[in-house]
Amino acid sequence: MSERQAASNIQIVQEMMEGAGQEPVMKKYLAEDVVLSVAAGMPYGKDYIGLQGYRDIVGALMNSWTDLAFAPAEFATVGDKVIAVSRITGKLASGKAIDQPFCEIWELKNGKIVRVTPFYYDTKEIADG
């Protein structure tokens, strides 16, 4: 992959992270059959498929968290994948505060996001929250 393509992929992921849940951004960058795979141990863990699936995970996050935020990420590319390393902070519906490392792998094809896989540092802390 060229440096220009890698930079373009990082830019796409940055825009998606900054515009999380915004319809125009999602429609611009998500493939029709995008898959977002959340670990089964999470309260909202499952595969979310397509634009509606992406809307559903955004809704699930908003229902499970308050003050949800992701620290500015550092990015690396490997082939058509962008790895975003960050921190997740917020409060669960129970009121428990969470602050832990967080990572996502975003897979792109022809300028569209085809798969997103988030990795939570401590899924048990969140699930038990």
C-alpha positions, 0 to 999 in steps of 0.5 A, a space after each residue: 500500500 502506498 503512503 498516500 493510500 495509508 494516509 487516506 485510510 487514516 483520514 477516513 477513520 479519523 473522520 468516522 471517529 470524530 463524527 461517530 453516529 452522524 448520518 452523513 459521515 456514516 453514509 460517506 464511509 461505511 460499506 453497505 455490508 460493513 460489519 462491526 464485531 463487538 466481543 460477546 462478553 460485552 453487554 451489547 456484544 454481537 455482530 452489527 451488520 450494514 448501516 442499520 447495524 452501525 446505527 444500532 451499535 451507536 444506540 446501544 452505546 448511548 443506552 449503556 454509557 453516559 459521558 462516553 468519550 474516546 481520547 485522541 487516538 494514535 494510528 498505524 496502518 497494516 495493509 488495508 487496516 487502520 489500528 487506532 489506539 486510544 482510551 475509553 472513558 465514561 460512566 456505565 448506566 449503573 454510574 460506575 466510572 470507566 477509564 481504560 485503554 481501547 483499540 480498534 481495527 478498521 478494515 477498508 476496501 476501496 475507500 469504504 470501511 468494511 469491518 470494525 473490531 473494537 478491543 476493550 482492555 477489560 470487558 469484565 469490568 464493563 460487563 459487571 459494571 
